[in-house]
Amino acid sequence: MLVPATMLSTLTDRRVRGSMPAPRNRPTLRDIAARAGVSETAASFALNGKPGVSEKTRRRVLDIVEELHWTPNHAAQVLSGARSMTIGLAVARNAQEVGSELFFLRLMTGMHTVLSRNRYGLLFQVVDSVGDELDLYRRWSDERRVDGVVLVDLRTDDPRPRVVNELGLPAILAGGPDPSGTVPAVSIDDAAAMRSVMEYLRDRGHTRVAYVSGSPTLLHVHRRVEAFLRSGRDYRLEAADVLQTDFSAPSAVRATQRLLATDSRPSAVIYDNEVLAVAGMGVIHAAGLRVPADVAIVACEDTPICAAVQPALTALHRDTSGFGADVAGHLLNLLDGNEDHGGQEKTPELVVRAST
Amino acid sequence: MLVPATMLSTLTDRRVRGSMPAPRNRPTLRDIAARAGVSETAASFALNGKPGVSEKTRRRVLDIVEELHWTPNHAAQVLSGARSMTIGLAVARNAQEVGSELFFLRLMTGMHTVLSRNRYGLLFQVVDSVGDELDLYRRWSDERRVDGVVLVDLRTDDPRPRVVNELGLPAILAGGPDPSGTVPAVSIDDAAAMRSVMEYLRDRGHTRVAYVSGSPTLLHVHRRVEAFLRSGRDYRLEAADVLQTDFSAPSAVRATQRLLATDSRPSAVIYDNEVLAVAGMGVIHAAGLRVPADVAIVACEDTPICAAVQPALTALHRDTSGFGADVAGHLLNLLDGNEDHGGQEKTPELVVRAST
């Protein structure tokens, strides 16, 4: 179906409670011009700050505009070749990957601090797969629904940078860099953050460390895994165990049980987020071990739960709202026709609490 | 400033990496008509399923449309009196109120299951206050930016139902009912859910129960507080203590400390969400008391943390995604010009775990 039925039905004008209310009468550019006693062209020039109208006329038009609470019709501006004033954010995820949900909400609220100031809206959509996400970008592009998109959760061999580029859809990658060099990115140095955790653990006298990670098909997890193994060598820590999870608590329970079952139990475990860390801590306690005396715990994502749980969790703290604001800023810069090579965020800092 | 500078700048056509890519050539209705050998009017009639064109012509036009991957221009459809195909969701909240964040993300993902199927997008915006939210609705309405809105977090004496009604902006309240009867609502029976918790606690032999709540200016919290007090009387439980928090862990710590400092310590505590419950459990353990042997704990919001923490938290489980889907469905029904009186969701169910 090309034109959905809901698009074709006409809006009714009933004032019954719970039915469609009647639309208000909105002043038009013609009304503005008439009241100011100038042509529509002159009114439009005055509004858009173009030369050709006197300062006096400009002032009169703007006063009337203010008086009538006039705002330019959004759709008319889009048609006239301007923008849709909308940024698209699609997330391909399944219900299991709940661990990063707070990340997405904070990313969005951060983006809004910049978007709202510039009168941009965010069109947010959840899709089942990367394939569906590509279809969505094609549709958004065809319908000129969005002016640009923010890519998240880049995977290894990800087709999305190439496709948005082919579509001519301006894009910024939130969390990069893009290995293909196609899309500018706002990056977080996940490797440096992981190194800071490992350095801290070495300084606390740990010798054998394990990492309970998310899926390394996600590039940021992949980078953390590599940094974990490399810094293990650099700091002469035994960093042999990387146990992969699907970000679910039962998966973290199984991984932790395996770690405790080995002869050479780690003295510290790094978990990719707070759900994994809390689940792991339960297994450690159930085994009759103490946190941090027997096993220290670090979470890679600081949330209110990290401070609330007992013992409170040492965690990597990132400014996700600030990250979102920067992502939006770079995308708007691109939309203004400027070159933009993305940026680099402050490395997440380790907040030390009772679990280490 | 009425017309933002970003709206006025013209898009450039450079193909430099990190700059605006060139837009694709999109086929127009004229291209379709020319290729089919019919007039634009006939092509349009064929597309929109109107009478006046032969079945053969209609078939030919649709085949060409499919071949060219043509989609109707979104903005043109809006201007022609159709829809913006966008639903607005504004949330007035401060950074402290993190407790319900997962709720909002789940609400949105649920809404998308229905919106995406109907080609609607969601415009999500975070604002500082209810006043800013009202300004946003006025702007959205002026600019015809959205076809309707979803109201959340209704407060006591909330001006929003009246204002969206005056604006002629179709709206559904997520979580109701609206005491003023202005806006149809999809409701969750928070009172019945709270009663089920109290009944369960009575059956487990508890006699004195406390409730660590969020702010009762939020209507759903207000309803829970009332149900807590009423069912306390009905079930002959001492339900004297309602301690109000701002959904933050430190606030829950203070509330729990106050509860434990009294002569008549409660045998069970109900917390409004999982962050409050986890923080409270820490205080109880720190006081040398055991959960659930000395104090049982219930959380009013089931999240992955509730199952991950030790002891795992008994919690009220709600289908927030299903709720979001229903909210979107009722709003689309309104937009189709139908009467809609909202609906009632399944009452959240108590998931019993080790904390009680």
Interface residues (C-beta under 8 A of the other chain):
Chain A: L2 V3 P4 T6 M7 L8 S9 T10 L11 T12 R14 V16 R17 G18 S19 M20 P21 A22 P23 R24 R26 L47 N48 G49 L62 V65 H69 W70 T71 P72 N73 H74 A75 A76 Q77 V78 L79 G81 A82 R83 S84 M85 T86 A95 V98 G99 E101 L102 F104 L105 R106 M108 T109 H112 S116 N118 R119 Y120 G121 L122 L123 F124 Q125 V126 V127 R138 R139 S141 D142 E143 R144 R145 N165 L167 G168 L169 P170 G181 T182 P184 S248 A249 A252 E274 V275 V278 A279 M281 G282 H285 A286 T303 P304 I305 A307 A308 V309 Q310 A312 S321 L332 L334 L335 D336 G337 N338 E339 D340 H341 G342
Chain B: L2 V3 P4 T6 M7 L8 S9 T10 L11 T12 V16 R17 G18 S19 M20 P21 A22 P23 R24 R26 L47 N48 G49 L62 V65 H69 W70 T71 P72 N73 H74 A75 A76 Q77 V78 L79 G81 A82 R83 S84 M85 T86 A95 V98 G99 E101 L102 F104 L105 R106 M108 T109 H112 T113 S116 N118 R119 Y120 G121 L122 L123 F124 Q125 V126 V127 R138 R139 S141 D142 E143 R144 R145 N165 L167 G168 L169 P170 G181 T182 P184 S248 A249 A252 E274 V275 V278 A279 M281 G282 H285 A286 T303 P304 I305 A307 A308 V309 Q310 A312 S321 L332 L334 L335 D336 G337 N338 E339 D340 H341 G342
